């Protein structure tokens, strides 16, 4: 079995990890509701992308509320 010849020193380990830092998320302003949102994604607040609505945000929250109420009634 292959075994490392010597242990990795703290400096070498630090040098290797110097490239592992996470980058801050880049956010863009939604053209419809002017909220900050991820680029190249539909807006999670109003559900629009490229000037038109592509997600049914209201319906989704409504269905979620109905589901929660149903679960509450079953208890
Ligand atoms: Zn929006």
PDB file of the backbone (N, CA, C, O) and the ligand in Angstrom, with CONECT records:
HET     ZN  A 101       1
ATOM      1  N   UNK A   1       0.840  -1.189   0.000  1.00  0.00           N
ATOM      2  CA  UNK A   1       0.000   0.000   0.000  1.00  0.00           C
ATOM      3  C   UNK A   1       0.880   1.246   0.000  1.00  0.00           C
ATOM      4  O   UNK A   1       1.857   1.321   0.744  1.00  0.00           O
ATOM      5  N   UNK A   2       0.533   2.214  -0.830  1.00  0.00           N
ATOM      6  CA  UNK A   2       1.301   3.462  -0.888  1.00  0.00           C
ATOM      7  C   UNK A   2       1.047   4.301   0.359  1.00  0.00           C
ATOM      8  O   UNK A   2      -0.093   4.507   0.777  1.00  0.00           O
ATOM      9  N   UNK A   3       2.167   4.788   0.947  1.00  0.00           N
ATOM     10  CA  UNK A   3       2.070   5.577   2.174  1.00  0.00           C
ATOM     11  C   UNK A   3       2.817   6.896   1.952  1.00  0.00           C
ATOM     12  O   UNK A   3       3.906   6.882   1.380  1.00  0.00           O
ATOM     13  N   UNK A   4       2.265   8.034   2.387  1.00  0.00           N
ATOM     14  CA  UNK A   4       2.981   9.311   2.246  1.00  0.00           C
ATOM     15  C   UNK A   4       4.327   9.263   2.951  1.00  0.00           C
ATOM     16  O   UNK A   4       4.419   8.747   4.065  1.00  0.00           O
ATOM     17  N   UNK A   5       5.381   9.795   2.318  1.00  0.00           N
ATOM     18  CA  UNK A   5       6.734   9.710   2.872  1.00  0.00           C
ATOM     19  C   UNK A   5       6.871  10.553   4.136  1.00  0.00           C
ATOM     20  O   UNK A   5       7.493  10.118   5.105  1.00  0.00           O
ATOM     21  N   UNK A   6       6.287  11.771   4.131  1.00  0.00           N
ATOM     22  CA  UNK A   6       6.338  12.615   5.327  1.00  0.00           C
ATOM     23  C   UNK A   6       5.036  13.395   5.449  1.00  0.00           C
ATOM     24  O   UNK A   6       4.304  13.571   4.476  1.00  0.00           O
ATOM     25  N   UNK A   7       4.766  13.857   6.664  1.00  0.00           N
ATOM     26  CA  UNK A   7       3.497  14.547   6.907  1.00  0.00           C
ATOM     27  C   UNK A   7       3.479  15.915   6.227  1.00  0.00           C
ATOM     28  O   UNK A   7       4.525  16.533   6.028  1.00  0.00           O
ATOM     29  N   UNK A   8       2.286  16.377   5.877  1.00  0.00           N
ATOM     30  CA  UNK A   8       2.126  17.694   5.269  1.00  0.00           C
ATOM     31  C   UNK A   8       2.284  18.739   6.376  1.00  0.00           C
ATOM     32  O   UNK A   8       1.584  18.693   7.387  1.00  0.00           O
ATOM     33  N   UNK A   9       3.208  19.678   6.175  1.00  0.00           N
ATOM     34  CA  UNK A   9       3.455  20.702   7.196  1.00  0.00           C
ATOM     35  C   UNK A   9       2.290  21.702   7.228  1.00  0.00           C
ATOM     36  O   UNK A   9       1.575  21.851   6.237  1.00  0.00           O
ATOM     37  N   UNK A  10       2.100  22.381   8.359  1.00  0.00           N
ATOM     38  CA  UNK A  10       1.029  23.381   8.445  1.00  0.00           C
ATOM     39  C   UNK A  10       1.100  24.437   7.350  1.00  0.00           C
ATOM     40  O   UNK A  10       0.066  24.878   6.848  1.00  0.00           O
ATOM     41  N   UNK A  11       2.310  24.846   6.976  1.00  0.00           N
ATOM     42  CA  UNK A  11       2.469  25.874   5.933  1.00  0.00           C
ATOM     43  C   UNK A  11       1.980  25.335   4.597  1.00  0.00           C
ATOM     44  O   UNK A  11       1.257  26.022   3.875  1.00  0.00           O
ATOM     45  N   UNK A  12       2.374  24.106   4.265  1.00  0.00           N
ATOM     46  CA  UNK A  12       1.979  23.498   2.989  1.00  0.00           C
ATOM     47  C   UNK A  12       0.456  23.327   2.938  1.00  0.00           C
ATOM     48  O   UNK A  12      -0.182  23.562   1.912  1.00  0.00           O
ATOM     49  N   UNK A  13      -0.100  22.912   4.074  1.00  0.00           N
ATOM     50  CA  UNK A  13      -1.556  22.749   4.158  1.00  0.00           C
ATOM     51  C   UNK A  13      -2.260  24.103   3.967  1.00  0.00           C
ATOM     52  O   UNK A  13      -3.270  24.195   3.269  1.00  0.00           O
ATOM     53  N   UNK A  14      -1.703  25.160   4.607  1.00  0.00           N
ATOM     54  CA  UNK A  14      -2.279  26.490   4.472  1.00  0.00           C
ATOM     55  C   UNK A  14      -2.187  27.001   3.055  1.00  0.00           C
ATOM     56  O   UNK A  14      -3.126  27.609   2.543  1.00  0.00           O
ATOM     57  N   UNK A  15      -1.031  26.750   2.405  1.00  0.00           N
ATOM     58  CA  UNK A  15      -0.860  27.168   1.008  1.00  0.00           C
ATOM     59  C   UNK A  15      -1.884  26.488   0.107  1.00  0.00           C
ATOM     60  O   UNK A  15      -2.445  27.119  -0.788  1.00  0.00           O
ATOM     61  N   UNK A  16      -2.128  25.200   0.344  1.00  0.00           N
ATOM     62  CA  UNK A  16      -3.095  24.469  -0.473  1.00  0.00           C
ATOM     63  C   UNK A  16      -4.492  25.048  -0.273  1.00  0.00           C
ATOM     64  O   UNK A  16      -5.254  25.189  -1.229  1.00  0.00           O
ATOM     65  N   UNK A  17      -4.823  25.383   0.974  1.00  0.00           N
ATOM     66  CA  UNK A  17      -6.173  25.863   1.288  1.00  0.00           C
ATOM     67  C   UNK A  17      -6.370  27.345   0.974  1.00  0.00           C
ATOM     68  O   UNK A  17      -7.475  27.866   1.128  1.00  0.00           O
ATOM     69  N   UNK A  18      -5.306  28.033   0.532  1.00  0.00           N
ATOM     70  CA  UNK A  18      -5.424  29.463   0.261  1.00  0.00           C
ATOM     71  C   UNK A  18      -6.374  29.743  -0.899  1.00  0.00           C
ATOM     72  O   UNK A  18      -6.814  30.880  -1.073  1.00  0.00           O
ATOM     73  N   UNK A  19      -6.700  28.715  -1.702  1.00  0.00           N
ATOM     74  CA  UNK A  19      -7.590  28.909  -2.856  1.00  0.00           C
ATOM     75  C   UNK A  19      -9.007  28.443  -2.562  1.00  0.00           C
ATOM     76  O   UNK A  19      -9.858  28.477  -3.451  1.00  0.00           O
ATOM     77  N   UNK A  20      -9.283  28.007  -1.329  1.00  0.00           N
ATOM     78  CA  UNK A  20     -10.568  27.386  -1.027  1.00  0.00           C
ATOM     79  C   UNK A  20     -11.613  28.365  -0.490  1.00  0.00           C
ATOM     80  O   UNK A  20     -12.750  27.965  -0.239  1.00  0.00           O
ATOM     81  N   UNK A  21     -11.258  29.620  -0.311  1.00  0.00           N
ATOM     82  CA  UNK A  21     -12.205  30.581   0.260  1.00  0.00           C
ATOM     83  C   UNK A  21     -13.426  30.733  -0.646  1.00  0.00           C
ATOM     84  O   UNK A  21     -13.294  30.742  -1.869  1.00  0.00           O
ATOM     85  N   UNK A  22     -14.616  30.854  -0.049  1.00  0.00           N
ATOM     86  CA  UNK A  22     -15.850  31.015  -0.813  1.00  0.00           C
ATOM     87  C   UNK A  22     -15.978  32.464  -1.280  1.00  0.00           C
ATOM     88  O   UNK A  22     -15.620  33.401  -0.567  1.00  0.00           O
ATOM     89  N   UNK A  23     -16.499  32.619  -2.499  1.00  0.00           N
ATOM     90  CA  UNK A  23     -16.720  33.965  -3.025  1.00  0.00           C
ATOM     91  C   UNK A  23     -18.081  34.472  -2.566  1.00  0.00           C
ATOM     92  O   UNK A  23     -19.014  33.695  -2.364  1.00  0.00           O
ATOM     93  N   UNK A  24     -18.175  35.776  -2.406  1.00  0.00           N
ATOM     94  CA  UNK A  24     -19.448  36.385  -2.040  1.00  0.00           C
ATOM     95  C   UNK A  24     -20.417  36.267  -3.216  1.00  0.00           C
ATOM     96  O   UNK A  24     -20.016  36.390  -4.374  1.00  0.00           O
ATOM     97  N   UNK A  25     -21.710  36.027  -2.909  1.00  0.00           N
ATOM     98  CA  UNK A  25     -22.709  35.870  -3.961  1.00  0.00           C
ATOM     99  C   UNK A  25     -22.903  37.182  -4.718  1.00  0.00           C
ATOM    100  O   UNK A  25     -23.025  38.248  -4.114  1.00  0.00           O
ATOM    101  N   UNK A  26     -22.928  37.089  -6.039  1.00  0.00           N
ATOM    102  CA  UNK A  26     -23.182  38.255  -6.879  1.00  0.00           C
ATOM    103  C   UNK A  26     -24.695  38.365  -7.064  1.00  0.00           C
ATOM    104  O   UNK A  26     -25.332  37.417  -7.523  1.00  0.00           O
ATOM    105  N   UNK A  27     -25.272  39.511  -6.712  1.00  0.00           N
ATOM    106  CA  UNK A  27     -26.712  39.696  -6.829  1.00  0.00           C
ATOM    107  C   UNK A  27     -27.017  40.791  -7.845  1.00  0.00           C
ATOM    108  O   UNK A  27     -26.262  41.753  -7.978  1.00  0.00           O
ATOM    109  N   UNK A  28     -28.119  40.638  -8.554  1.00  0.00           N
ATOM    110  CA  UNK A  28     -28.575  41.658  -9.497  1.00  0.00           C
ATOM    111  C   UNK A  28     -29.981  42.106  -9.094  1.00  0.00           C
ATOM    112  O   UNK A  28     -30.699  41.387  -8.399  1.00  0.00           O
ATOM    113  N   UNK A  29     -30.362  43.309  -9.544  1.00  0.00           N
ATOM    114  CA  UNK A  29     -31.672  43.840  -9.202  1.00  0.00           C
ATOM    115  C   UNK A  29     -32.719  43.307 -10.169  1.00  0.00           C
ATOM    116  O   UNK A  29     -32.499  43.305 -11.381  1.00  0.00           O
ATOM    117  N   UNK A  30     -33.874  42.847  -9.640  1.00  0.00           N
ATOM    118  CA  UNK A  30     -34.980  42.375 -10.478  1.00  0.00           C
ATOM    119  C   UNK A  30     -35.582  43.569 -11.206  1.00  0.00           C
ATOM    120  O   UNK A  30     -35.801  44.625 -10.611  1.00  0.00           O
ATOM    121  N   UNK A  31     -35.853  43.392 -12.518  1.00  0.00           N
ATOM    122  CA  UNK A  31     -36.402  44.491 -13.307  1.00  0.00           C
ATOM    123  C   UNK A  31     -37.849  44.792 -12.924  1.00  0.00           C
ATOM    124  O   UNK A  31     -38.309  45.924 -13.075  1.00  0.00           O
ATOM    125  N   UNK A  32     -38.571  43.775 -12.426  1.00  0.00           N
ATOM    126  CA  UNK A  32     -39.984  43.942 -12.096  1.00  0.00           C
ATOM    127  C   UNK A  32     -40.168  44.563 -10.707  1.00  0.00           C
ATOM    128  O   UNK A  32     -40.781  45.621 -10.565  1.00  0.00           O
ATOM    129  N   UNK A  33     -39.619  43.879  -9.670  1.00  0.00           N
ATOM    130  CA  UNK A  33     -39.909  44.291  -8.287  1.00  0.00           C
ATOM    131  C   UNK A  33     -38.727  44.986  -7.624  1.00  0.00           C
ATOM    132  O   UNK A  33     -38.838  45.429  -6.480  1.00  0.00           O
ATOM    133  N   UNK A  34     -37.588  45.090  -8.327  1.00  0.00           N
ATOM    134  CA  UNK A  34     -36.401  45.803  -7.839  1.00  0.00           C
ATOM    135  C   UNK A  34     -35.828  45.195  -6.566  1.00  0.00           C
ATOM    136  O   UNK A  34     -35.171  45.891  -5.793  1.00  0.00           O
ATOM    137  N   UNK A  35     -36.068  43.901  -6.337  1.00  0.00           N
ATOM    138  CA  UNK A  35     -35.433  43.198  -5.223  1.00  0.00           C
ATOM    139  C   UNK A  35     -34.128  42.584  -5.732  1.00  0.00           C
ATOM    140  O   UNK A  35     -33.985  42.329  -6.927  1.00  0.00           O
ATOM    141  N   UNK A  36     -33.173  42.348  -4.819  1.00  0.00           N
ATOM    142  CA  UNK A  36     -31.935  41.695  -5.205  1.00  0.00           C
ATOM    143  C   UNK A  36     -32.194  40.206  -5.421  1.00  0.00           C
ATOM    144  O   UNK A  36     -32.847  39.564  -4.599  1.00  0.00           O
ATOM    145  N   UNK A  37     -31.687  39.658  -6.518  1.00  0.00           N
ATOM    146  CA  UNK A  37     -31.908  38.251  -6.845  1.00  0.00           C
ATOM    147  C   UNK A  37     -30.673  37.681  -7.531  1.00  0.00           C
ATOM    148  O   UNK A  37     -29.809  38.435  -7.979  1.00  0.00           O
ATOM    149  N   UNK A  38     -30.585  36.366  -7.616  1.00  0.00           N
ATOM    150  CA  UNK A  38     -29.441  35.726  -8.248  1.00  0.00           C
ATOM    151  C   UNK A  38     -29.487  35.958  -9.766  1.00  0.00           C
ATOM    152  O   UNK A  38     -30.568  35.933 -10.354  1.00  0.00           O
ATOM    153  N   UNK A  39     -28.329  36.183 -10.409  1.00  0.00           N
ATOM    154  CA  UNK A  39     -28.325  36.372 -11.849  1.00  0.00           C
ATOM    155  C   UNK A  39     -28.647  35.076 -12.588  1.00  0.00           C
ATOM    156  O   UNK A  39     -28.306  33.994 -12.112  1.00  0.00           O
ATOM    157  N   UNK A  40     -29.293  35.174 -13.737  1.00  0.00           N
ATOM    158  CA  UNK A  40     -29.655  34.033 -14.588  1.00  0.00           C
ATOM    159  C   UNK A  40     -30.608  33.071 -13.889  1.00  0.00           C
ATOM    160  O   UNK A  40     -30.630  31.882 -14.204  1.00  0.00           O
ATOM    161  N   UNK A  41     -31.410  33.585 -12.928  1.00  0.00           N
ATOM    162  CA  UNK A  41     -32.427  32.787 -12.241  1.00  0.00           C
ATOM    163  C   UNK A  41     -33.716  33.606 -12.218  1.00  0.00           C
ATOM    164  O   UNK A  41     -33.683  34.837 -12.224  1.00  0.00           O
ATOM    165  N   UNK A  42     -34.860  32.899 -12.192  1.00  0.00           N
ATOM    166  CA  UNK A  42     -36.132  33.599 -12.030  1.00  0.00           C
ATOM    167  C   UNK A  42     -36.165  34.228 -10.638  1.00  0.00           C
ATOM    168  O   UNK A  42     -35.658  33.647  -9.678  1.00  0.00           O
ATOM    169  N   UNK A  43     -36.760  35.415 -10.530  1.00  0.00           N
ATOM    170  CA  UNK A  43     -36.849  36.117  -9.253  1.00  0.00           C
ATOM    171  C   UNK A  43     -37.724  35.308  -8.297  1.00  0.00           C
ATOM    172  O   UNK A  43     -38.817  34.877  -8.665  1.00  0.00           O
ATOM    173  N   UNK A  44     -37.237  35.101  -7.057  1.00  0.00           N
ATOM    174  CA  UNK A  44     -37.997  34.301  -6.098  1.00  0.00           C
ATOM    175  C   UNK A  44     -39.084  35.119  -5.416  1.00  0.00           C
ATOM    176  O   UNK A  44     -39.934  34.556  -4.725  1.00  0.00           O
ATOM    177  N   UNK A  45     -39.073  36.445  -5.598  1.00  0.00           N
ATOM    178  CA  UNK A  45     -40.087  37.303  -4.970  1.00  0.00           C
ATOM    179  C   UNK A  45     -41.306  37.446  -5.873  1.00  0.00           C
ATOM    180  O   UNK A  45     -42.437  37.246  -5.428  1.00  0.00           O
ATOM    181  N   UNK A  46     -41.077  37.794  -7.157  1.00  0.00           N
ATOM    182  CA  UNK A  46     -42.208  38.023  -8.063  1.00  0.00           C
ATOM    183  C   UNK A  46     -42.316  36.945  -9.140  1.00  0.00           C
ATOM    184  O   UNK A  46     -43.320  36.907  -9.851  1.00  0.00           O
ATOM    185  N   UNK A  47     -41.320  36.069  -9.290  1.00  0.00           N
ATOM    186  CA  UNK A  47     -41.385  34.970 -10.249  1.00  0.00           C
ATOM    187  C   UNK A  47     -41.179  35.381 -11.689  1.00  0.00           C
ATOM    188  O   UNK A  47     -41.605  34.663 -12.595  1.00  0.00           O
ATOM    189  N   UNK A  48     -40.539  36.516 -11.932  1.00  0.00           N
ATOM    190  CA  UNK A  48     -40.352  36.961 -13.308  1.00  0.00           C
ATOM    191  C   UNK A  48     -38.924  36.690 -13.761  1.00  0.00           C
ATOM    192  O   UNK A  48     -37.998  36.640 -12.951  1.00  0.00           O
ATOM    193  N   UNK A  49     -38.762  36.517 -15.075  1.00  0.00           N
ATOM    194  CA  UNK A  49     -37.440  36.371 -15.668  1.00  0.00           C
ATOM    195  C   UNK A  49     -37.464  37.009 -17.042  1.00  0.00           C
ATOM    196  O   UNK A  49     -38.350  36.725 -17.848  1.00  0.00           O
ATOM    197  N   UNK A  50     -36.507  37.859 -17.308  1.00  0.00           N
ATOM    198  CA  UNK A  50     -36.375  38.524 -18.603  1.00  0.00           C
ATOM    199  C   UNK A  50     -37.653  39.281 -18.973  1.00  0.00           C
ATOM    200  O   UNK A  50     -38.070  39.275 -20.131  1.00  0.00           O
ATOM    201  N   UNK A  51     -38.269  39.929 -17.989  1.00  0.00           N
ATOM    202  CA  UNK A  51     -39.414  40.791 -18.267  1.00  0.00           C
ATOM    203  C   UNK A  51     -40.765  40.111 -18.304  1.00  0.00           C
ATOM    204  O   UNK A  51     -41.775  40.775 -18.535  1.00  0.00           O
ATOM    205  N   UNK A  52     -40.818  38.781 -18.079  1.00  0.00           N
ATOM    206  CA  UNK A  52     -42.128  38.120 -18.059  1.00  0.00           C
ATOM    207  C   UNK A  52     -42.195  37.149 -16.885  1.00  0.00           C
ATOM    208  O   UNK A  52     -41.170  36.662 -16.408  1.00  0.00           O
ATOM    209  N   UNK A  53     -43.428  36.872 -16.422  1.00  0.00           N
ATOM    210  CA  UNK A  53     -43.622  36.013 -15.253  1.00  0.00           C
ATOM    211  C   UNK A  53     -43.523  34.550 -15.685  1.00  0.00           C
ATOM    212  O   UNK A  53     -44.254  34.109 -16.572  1.00  0.00           O
ATOM    213  N   UNK A  54     -42.612  33.796 -15.053  1.00  0.00           N
ATOM    214  CA  UNK A  54     -42.412  32.387 -15.409  1.00  0.00           C
ATOM    215  C   UNK A  54     -42.728  31.444 -14.250  1.00  0.00           C
ATOM    216  O   UNK A  54     -42.845  30.235 -14.450  1.00  0.00           O
ATOM    217  N   UNK A  55     -42.868  31.994 -13.025  1.00  0.00           N
ATOM    218  CA  UNK A  55     -43.174  31.156 -11.867  1.00  0.00           C
ATOM    219  C   UNK A  55     -44.470  31.621 -11.217  1.00  0.00           C
ATOM    220  O   UNK A  55     -44.739  32.821 -11.152  1.00  0.00           O
ATOM    221  N   UNK A  56     -45.275  30.675 -10.736  1.00  0.00           N
ATOM    222  CA  UNK A  56     -46.531  30.983 -10.063  1.00  0.00           C
ATOM    223  C   UNK A  56     -46.258  31.071  -8.555  1.00  0.00           C
ATOM    224  O   UNK A  56     -46.537  30.136  -7.805  1.00  0.00           O
ATOM    225  N   UNK A  57     -45.705  32.222  -8.126  1.00  0.00           N
ATOM    226  CA  UNK A  57     -45.303  32.392  -6.732  1.00  0.00           C
ATOM    227  C   UNK A  57     -46.528  32.413  -5.815  1.00  0.00           C
ATOM    228  O   UNK A  57     -46.531  31.764  -4.770  1.00  0.00           O
ATOM    229  N   UNK A  58     -47.575  33.165  -6.208  1.00  0.00           N
ATOM    230  CA  UNK A  58     -48.782  33.265  -5.369  1.00  0.00           C
ATOM    231  C   UNK A  58     -49.428  31.899  -5.193  1.00  0.00           C
ATOM    232  O   UNK A  58     -49.792  31.513  -4.082  1.00  0.00           O
ATOM    233  N   UNK A  59     -49.566  31.172  -6.296  1.00  0.00           N
ATOM    234  CA  UNK A  59     -50.172  29.838  -6.234  1.00  0.00           C
ATOM    235  C   UNK A  59     -49.372  28.900  -5.364  1.00  0.00           C
ATOM    236  O   UNK A  59     -49.931  28.080  -4.635  1.00  0.00           O
ATOM    237  N   UNK A  60     -48.054  29.025  -5.444  1.00  0.00           N
ATOM    238  CA  UNK A  60     -47.192  28.150  -4.653  1.00  0.00           C
ATOM    239  C   UNK A  60     -47.371  28.411  -3.162  1.00  0.00           C
ATOM    240  O   UNK A  60     -47.506  27.473  -2.377  1.00  0.00           O
ATOM    241  N   UNK A  61     -47.373  29.710  -2.763  1.00  0.00           N
ATOM    242  CA  UNK A  61     -47.548  30.032  -1.351  1.00  0.00           C
ATOM    243  C   UNK A  61     -48.930  29.618  -0.868  1.00  0.00           C
ATOM    244  O   UNK A  61     -49.100  29.188   0.272  1.00  0.00           O
ATOM    245  N   UNK A  62     -49.934  29.756  -1.770  1.00  0.00           N
ATOM    246  CA  UNK A  62     -51.298  29.348  -1.419  1.00  0.00           C
ATOM    247  C   UNK A  62     -51.359  27.837  -1.172  1.00  0.00           C
ATOM    248  O   UNK A  62     -51.915  27.387  -0.170  1.00  0.00           O
ATOM    249  N   UNK A  63     -50.776  27.057  -2.100  1.00  0.00           N
ATOM    250  CA  UNK A  63     -50.775  25.597  -1.961  1.00  0.00           C
ATOM    251  C   UNK A  63     -50.027  25.175  -0.698  1.00  0.00           C
ATOM    252  O   UNK A  63     -50.439  24.244  -0.005  1.00  0.00           O
ATOM    253  N   UNK A  64     -48.923  25.870  -0.405  1.00  0.00           N
ATOM    254  CA  UNK A  64     -48.126  25.569   0.778  1.00  0.00           C
ATOM    255  C   UNK A  64     -48.951  25.803   2.041  1.00  0.00           C
ATOM    256  O   UNK A  64     -48.916  24.997   2.971  1.00  0.00           O
ATOM    257  N   UNK A  65     -49.702  26.922   2.069  1.00  0.00           N
ATOM    258  CA  UNK A  65     -50.538  27.252   3.228  1.00  0.00           C
ATOM    259  C   UNK A  65     -51.639  26.216   3.404  1.00  0.00           C
ATOM    260  O   UNK A  65     -51.928  25.788   4.521  1.00  0.00           O
ATOM    261  N   UNK A  66     -52.264  25.808   2.275  1.00  0.00           N
ATOM    262  CA  UNK A  66     -53.317  24.793   2.337  1.00  0.00           C
ATOM    263  C   UNK A  66     -52.781  23.475   2.879  1.00  0.00           C
ATOM    264  O   UNK A  66     -53.430  22.812   3.688  1.00  0.00           O
ATOM    265  N   UNK A  67     -51.588  23.105   2.424  1.00  0.00           N
ATOM    266  CA  UNK A  67     -50.969  21.859   2.857  1.00  0.00           C
ATOM    267  C   UNK A  67     -50.678  21.905   4.363  1.00  0.00           C
ATOM    268  O   UNK A  67     -50.904  20.929   5.079  1.00  0.00           O
ATOM    269  N   UNK A  68     -50.168  23.062   4.834  1.00  0.00           N
ATOM    270  CA  UNK A  68     -49.850  23.213   6.255  1.00  0.00           C
ATOM    271  C   UNK A  68     -51.120  23.122   7.098  1.00  0.00           C
ATOM    272  O   UNK A  68     -51.128  22.528   8.177  1.00  0.00           O
ATOM    273  N   UNK A  69     -52.210  23.733   6.575  1.00  0.00           N
ATOM    274  CA  UNK A  69     -53.478  23.706   7.303  1.00  0.00           C
ATOM    275  C   UNK A  69     -54.026  22.276   7.378  1.00  0.00           C
ATOM    276  O   UNK A  69     -54.545  21.848   8.408  1.00  0.00           O
ATOM    277  N   UNK A  70     -53.899  21.552   6.263  1.00  0.00           N
ATOM    278  CA  UNK A  70     -54.358  20.175   6.192  1.00  0.00           C
ATOM    279  C   UNK A  70     -53.604  19.304   7.204  1.00  0.00           C
ATOM    280  O   UNK A  70     -54.196  18.467   7.884  1.00  0.00           O
ATOM    281  N   UNK A  71     -52.295  19.517   7.287  1.00  0.00           N
ATOM    282  CA  UNK A  71     -51.481  18.762   8.221  1.00  0.00           C
ATOM    283  C   UNK A  71     -51.852  19.089   9.659  1.00  0.00           C
ATOM    284  O   UNK A  71     -51.810  18.225  10.535  1.00  0.00           O
ATOM    285  N   UNK A  72     -52.214  20.343   9.894  1.00  0.00           N
ATOM    286  CA  UNK A  72     -52.606  20.783  11.226  1.00  0.00           C
ATOM    287  C   UNK A  72     -53.938  20.127  11.645  1.00  0.00           C
ATOM    288  O   UNK A  72     -54.124  19.734  12.797  1.00  0.00           O
ATOM    289  N   UNK A  73     -54.855  20.024  10.667  1.00  0.00           N
ATOM    290  CA  UNK A  73     -56.167  19.415  10.954  1.00  0.00           C
ATOM    291  C   UNK A  73     -56.053  17.946  11.278  1.00  0.00           C
ATOM    292  O   UNK A  73     -56.842  17.421  12.063  1.00  0.00           O
ATOM    293  N   UNK A  74     -55.088  17.274  10.688  1.00  0.00           N
ATOM    294  CA  UNK A  74     -54.932  15.830  10.902  1.00  0.00           C
ATOM    295  C   UNK A  74     -54.423  15.519  12.304  1.00  0.00           C
ATOM    296  O   UNK A  74     -54.603  14.402  12.791  1.00  0.00           O
ATOM    297  N   UNK A  75     -53.792  16.485  12.958  1.00  0.00           N
ATOM    298  CA  UNK A  75     -53.240  16.219  14.301  1.00  0.00           C
ATOM    299  C   UNK A  75     -54.315  16.165  15.381  1.00  0.00           C
ATOM    300  O   UNK A  75     -54.004  15.951  16.552  1.00  0.00           O
TER     301      UNK A  75
HETATM  302 ZN    ZN A 101     -38.827  40.248  -8.843  1.00  0.00          ZN
END
